[in-house]
Amino acid sequence: MYEPLDRSDGRVLGYEIRDRVTEAELQAMIDEMETVIEEEGSVRLLVHVPSFPSFELSALDDDLGFWFQHRRDLERYAVVGHSRLMEWASALGDRFTGVEIRYFEESEIGDAWDWLENEA
């Protein structure tokens, strides 16, 4: 399940993802991000993951397609959670995708938003 976060504004989008994410839910997020990219030229993304979610296999295919098509349109990507696996995956993604990805602990969610909203 995913839920858009209230602090989303302009090219900064935030979602909370938990439990199981369906292909339709992931596609709705992708559609919103593509709309922002068309309107703003790029997107900055916050994903709050309070527990490690699972994805429908077909959803992962959509996710990879989005990354390959739009990795240059993603300026910053903040992952907020409390999982060493998420922290490790964020660091790995930062090295190999060309997208600036940072991991933040749950208590640092305000810092994650500030990082995304900051123009520097």
N, C-alpha and C positions, 0 to 999 in steps of 0.2 A: 504494500500500500504506500502511496505517496501523498504528501500534502504540501501545497505551495505555502511558503512562509510570508507573513504579513510585511516584513521589512523589504521585500522585493520591490525594486523601483528602477525604471529605465532599463539600462543594460545589465543591472545586477539582479540576478534571480536566485532564490533560495527555495530548497525543498527539504522536507523531512521524509526519509525513506525508512520503512520498517516492515518487518514480516516478509510477505511475498509480494513481489512486483510482477504484474502481468505485462504482457506485450502491449495491451491497450493503454495501460498506465504509462509505460515508458514512451510509447508513441506520443501520448499527450504532452509529456515533458519535452520531447524532441521537437514537436510542432511549435510549442511556445518558444523554445530557444531559437529555432529557425526564424520565427517571426521577429524576435528581438534582433537577431543578426541582420535581417533585411532592413529593419528600421534604424538600428543604431550602428551597424557596421561590425559589431563584436558583442560578445556576452561575457560576463563574469558570473561564476556559478558557485553557490554554496550548497553543499549537500550535508545535511545533518543525519547521521546514522547512529541512533541510540543503541541499536543491536544489529548484528550482522544479518542483512536481509538475504533472501533467496530470490532468484529470478527464473521465470519461465525460460527455457532454452531458446525459444524463438525470440525472446526479448533481448538476449545477449547479442544475437545477430544484428538486430536494429541498433544496439548500442555501439557495437564495433563499426558499423557503417557510418554512424554519426561522427565518431571520432576521426575516422579516415577522411571524411568529407569536410569536416569543420575544425580540425585541430588548430588551424591558423586563425580561426575566428574566436577561439576561446582564449581570452587574455589571461585570466586568473581563475583558479579552481581551488576553493577551500573545502576540505573534508573535515567535518567535526564529528568526533565520536570518542570512544574509550576502548579501542581495540588495537593491540599491537599489530595485528594483521592489516588493519586499515592504515595504520601509520606506515608500515612497511610498503604496502601497495602504493600509497601516495608518493613516497620517496622514489619508488621504482618508476612510477608514471611520470614524475617530474624529470627524471633523467632521460626517458626514452620517447616522450611524446612531443616535446617542444612546447608544451603548455606549462606555465608556471603553476605548480600544484603545491599547496601547503596543507599540512595536517595540524589540526587544533584539537585540544582536549575539550570535553564538554563544558568545562568551566570557562573556556576561552572563546565561547561563541561570539561574544561582543567584539573581541579582537579580530575574529575572522571577518565579521561584517565590516569593521573599520578598514581592514586590509583591502577588501574588495571595493569599497567606496572611495578609498584614497586614490587620488590621481597620480601620485608620485610612484 
